[in-house]
């Protein structure tokens, strides 16, 4: 049975004190929620992952170290093991501080930093080698969707990014679909559009790796998911959760999204 996941990507936001406050409030709410509403609900409890800036990783890990429902990940990693790469962070370093996830191929990394398929595949390899779960992002730009190329764009990104690996490696990957035209714009893919692409992604995996692998991989929606639309998005059979941006910086909104994921089973 595949994981239901709600992940919060904080991006380049928050001072240290603001980060501590946000995480502390989230921890209190999660503890209370699990002790009451979620008691005995087993696999319906979604896994929550937060992705703070690198500087705050150890503090967040220390806060949630004994929490079985909240994990911590990094927003990116370098594509080399180590070396003279001033300002960069290696996958091994991320793992060494206790993080368990890393985002790879986010649309902002692709568009603003020029990260291409070959480089992203190297990052995936190093993440897996160092015991991290990659959250591999894929998605189309607005012109690509308008030209009817969105399915092929996503297929190509997945083919070069993750669909080259062995079955036991792919099983450790989470995929996040980001309609780039919906990130930070206030626009959202309709529930039908989200389901259509998530089903397309699962079919690509099924065609290459079989039914069992395809059914076990979590596919998250990452395009302006918020407290108002989360329930409708999560009601789709192939939408396993969300990679949340701005709404993850507001504890009430993020917590509402977590509840919507749980309510949709």
C-alpha positions as CSV (number, residue, x, y, z in Angstrom):
1,X,0.0,0.0,0.0
2,X,1.5,3.3,-1.0
3,X,2.2,6.1,1.4
4,X,-0.1,9.1,1.7
5,X,2.2,12.1,2.1
6,X,1.8,15.8,2.8
7,X,5.1,17.6,2.3
8,X,5.8,21.3,3.1
9,X,8.5,23.0,1.0
10,X,9.5,26.2,2.9
11,X,11.8,27.4,0.1
12,X,13.9,30.4,1.0
13,X,11.6,31.8,3.7
14,X,11.6,32.3,7.5
15,X,14.1,33.5,10.1
16,X,15.4,30.9,12.5
17,X,12.9,32.1,15.2
18,X,10.0,32.0,12.7
19,X,11.0,28.5,11.7
20,X,11.1,27.4,15.3
21,X,7.7,28.9,16.0
22,X,6.1,27.3,12.9
23,X,7.6,23.9,13.6
24,X,6.7,24.0,17.3
25,X,3.1,24.9,16.5
26,X,2.9,22.1,13.9
27,X,4.3,19.6,16.4
28,X,1.7,20.5,19.0
29,X,-1.1,20.2,16.5
30,X,0.1,16.9,15.2
31,X,0.5,15.4,18.7
32,X,-3.0,16.5,19.6
33,X,-4.4,15.2,16.3
34,X,-2.8,11.8,16.6
35,X,-3.9,11.4,20.2
36,X,-7.6,12.1,19.4
37,X,-9.0,12.0,15.8
38,X,-6.4,9.7,14.3
39,X,-6.3,7.2,17.2
40,X,-6.6,3.7,15.7
41,X,-6.9,4.8,12.1
42,X,-3.7,3.0,11.1
43,X,-2.6,3.5,7.5
44,X,-4.9,6.4,7.0
45,X,-2.5,8.7,8.9
46,X,-0.5,10.6,6.2
47,X,3.2,11.0,6.6
48,X,4.2,14.7,7.0
49,X,7.5,15.9,5.7
50,X,8.9,19.4,6.1
51,X,11.7,20.8,3.9
52,X,13.3,23.8,5.7
53,X,16.3,25.7,4.4
54,X,19.6,23.9,5.0
55,X,20.5,26.1,7.9
56,X,17.5,24.8,9.9
57,X,17.8,21.1,9.2
58,X,19.4,20.0,12.4
59,X,17.1,22.1,14.6
60,X,14.0,20.6,12.9
61,X,15.4,17.1,13.1
62,X,16.0,17.5,16.8
63,X,12.5,18.8,17.3
64,X,10.8,15.9,15.5
65,X,13.4,13.1,16.3
66,X,10.9,11.2,18.4
67,X,7.9,11.9,16.3
68,X,6.8,8.9,14.1
69,X,4.6,11.1,11.9
70,X,6.8,14.0,10.8
71,X,10.0,13.6,8.8
72,X,12.5,16.2,7.7
73,X,14.2,16.7,4.3
74,X,16.4,19.0,2.3
75,X,15.3,21.1,-0.6
76,X,18.1,20.1,-2.9
77,X,21.5,18.4,-3.0
78,X,24.6,18.5,-5.2
79,X,25.3,16.1,-8.0
80,X,28.8,15.2,-6.8
81,X,29.9,13.2,-3.8
82,X,32.2,15.9,-2.4
83,X,34.8,18.4,-3.6
84,X,35.5,22.0,-4.3
85,X,32.0,23.2,-4.7
86,X,31.7,26.3,-2.5
87,X,28.3,26.9,-1.1
88,X,26.9,23.4,-2.1
89,X,25.6,20.6,0.1
90,X,26.2,16.9,-0.6
91,X,23.6,14.1,-0.2
92,X,25.9,12.4,2.3
93,X,25.9,15.6,4.5
94,X,22.1,15.7,4.4
95,X,21.9,12.1,5.5
96,X,24.6,12.6,8.2
97,X,22.4,15.1,10.1
98,X,19.4,12.8,10.2
99,X,17.3,14.0,7.3
100,X,15.5,11.3,5.3
101,X,14.2,13.1,2.2
102,X,15.5,15.4,-0.5
103,X,13.6,17.3,-3.3
104,X,15.2,16.8,-6.7
105,X,14.3,18.6,-10.0
106,X,11.9,21.2,-8.5
107,X,10.7,23.5,-11.3
108,X,12.5,26.4,-9.7
109,X,15.7,24.5,-9.9
110,X,15.1,23.6,-13.5
111,X,14.1,27.0,-14.7
112,X,16.2,29.4,-12.5
113,X,19.3,27.3,-12.1
114,X,19.3,25.4,-15.4
115,X,19.3,21.9,-14.0
116,X,18.8,19.4,-16.8
117,X,17.9,15.8,-17.0
118,X,21.4,14.3,-16.9
119,X,22.4,16.3,-13.8
120,X,19.1,15.5,-12.0
121,X,19.7,11.8,-12.7
122,X,23.1,12.1,-10.9
123,X,21.4,13.7,-7.9
124,X,18.9,10.9,-7.7
125,X,21.7,8.3,-7.8
126,X,23.5,10.0,-4.9
127,X,20.4,10.5,-2.9
128,X,19.6,6.8,-3.1
129,X,23.2,5.8,-2.4
130,X,23.2,7.9,0.7
131,X,19.9,6.6,2.1
132,X,17.7,9.5,1.2
133,X,14.3,9.3,-0.4
134,X,14.2,11.5,-3.5
135,X,11.1,13.5,-4.2
136,X,11.5,13.8,-7.9
137,X,9.6,16.6,-9.5
138,X,8.2,16.8,-13.0
139,X,5.8,19.1,-14.8
140,X,5.1,21.2,-17.9
141,X,5.3,24.9,-18.6
142,X,2.1,26.7,-19.8
143,X,3.2,26.8,-23.5
144,X,3.8,23.1,-23.4
145,X,0.3,22.4,-22.1
146,X,-1.3,24.8,-24.5
147,X,0.5,23.0,-27.4
148,X,-0.7,19.6,-26.1
149,X,2.8,18.4,-25.3
150,X,2.3,18.1,-21.5
151,X,2.1,14.3,-21.5
152,X,5.3,13.9,-23.5
153,X,7.2,16.5,-21.5
154,X,6.4,14.7,-18.3
155,X,7.2,11.3,-19.8
156,X,10.6,12.6,-21.0
157,X,11.5,14.1,-17.6
158,X,10.6,10.8,-15.9
159,X,12.4,8.7,-18.4
160,X,15.7,10.5,-18.0
161,X,15.3,11.3,-14.3
162,X,14.1,8.0,-12.7
163,X,12.7,5.4,-15.1
164,X,16.2,4.2,-15.9
165,X,16.8,2.6,-12.5
166,X,16.2,-0.9,-11.1
167,X,12.9,-1.8,-9.5
168,X,14.3,-1.8,-5.9
169,X,15.6,1.7,-6.5
170,X,12.5,3.1,-8.0
171,X,10.5,1.8,-5.1
172,X,12.3,4.2,-2.9
173,X,11.4,7.3,-5.0
174,X,8.4,9.7,-4.5
175,X,7.2,11.6,-7.6
176,X,5.7,15.0,-7.4
177,X,3.8,16.4,-10.4
178,X,4.1,20.2,-10.7
179,X,2.1,21.9,-13.4
180,X,4.6,24.8,-13.6
181,X,1.9,27.2,-14.8
182,X,0.2,26.7,-11.4
183,X,3.1,27.3,-9.0
184,X,3.0,30.6,-7.2
185,X,0.4,32.0,-9.6
186,X,-2.7,31.2,-7.6
187,X,-3.9,28.9,-10.4
188,X,-4.4,25.3,-9.8
189,X,-4.9,22.4,-12.2
190,X,-8.5,21.2,-11.9
191,X,-9.0,17.9,-10.0
192,X,-9.6,16.2,-13.3
193,X,-6.4,17.6,-14.8
194,X,-4.4,16.5,-11.8
195,X,-5.9,13.0,-11.9
196,X,-5.3,12.7,-15.6
197,X,-1.6,13.5,-15.3
198,X,-1.1,11.4,-12.2
199,X,-2.8,8.4,-13.9
200,X,-0.5,9.0,-16.9
201,X,2.6,8.9,-14.7
202,X,1.4,5.7,-13.0
203,X,0.8,4.2,-16.4
204,X,4.3,5.0,-17.5
205,X,5.7,3.3,-14.4
206,X,3.3,0.3,-14.9
207,X,4.4,-0.1,-18.5
208,X,8.1,-0.2,-17.5
209,X,8.0,-1.9,-14.1
210,X,4.7,-3.7,-13.7
211,X,1.5,-3.3,-11.7
212,X,2.9,-3.8,-8.2
213,X,5.6,-1.2,-8.5
214,X,3.2,1.3,-10.1
215,X,0.6,0.8,-7.3
216,X,3.2,1.2,-4.6
217,X,4.8,4.5,-5.7
218,X,3.4,7.7,-4.1
219,X,2.6,10.5,-6.6
220,X,2.1,14.0,-5.1
221,X,0.5,17.0,-6.5
222,X,2.6,20.2,-6.4
223,X,0.8,23.0,-8.0
224,X,-0.7,25.6,-5.6
225,X,-2.4,23.1,-3.4
226,X,-4.1,24.9,-0.5
227,X,-6.5,24.4,2.4
228,X,-9.5,25.1,0.1
229,X,-8.8,22.8,-2.8
230,X,-6.8,20.0,-1.0
231,X,-9.8,17.8,-0.3
232,X,-11.1,17.8,-3.9
233,X,-7.6,17.1,-5.2
234,X,-6.9,14.3,-2.7
235,X,-10.2,12.6,-3.6
236,X,-8.7,11.4,-6.8
237,X,-7.4,7.8,-6.8
238,X,-4.0,8.6,-8.1
239,X,-3.2,11.7,-6.1
240,X,-1.5,10.4,-3.0
241,X,-0.8,13.8,-1.3
242,X,0.8,17.1,-2.0
243,X,4.1,19.0,-2.2
244,X,2.9,22.2,-0.6
245,X,4.6,25.6,-1.0
246,X,3.2,28.8,0.4
247,X,0.4,27.1,2.4
248,X,3.1,25.2,4.4
249,X,4.2,28.5,5.9
250,X,0.9,28.9,7.6
251,X,0.4,26.3,10.3
252,X,-3.4,26.4,10.2
253,X,-3.5,26.0,6.4
254,X,-0.9,23.3,6.4
255,X,-2.6,21.4,9.2
256,X,-5.9,21.6,7.3
257,X,-4.3,20.1,4.3
258,X,-3.0,17.2,6.4
259,X,-6.5,16.6,7.7
260,X,-7.9,16.6,4.2
261,X,-5.4,14.0,3.2
262,X,-6.4,11.8,6.1
263,X,-10.1,12.3,5.5
264,X,-9.8,11.0,2.0
265,X,-8.3,7.7,3.1
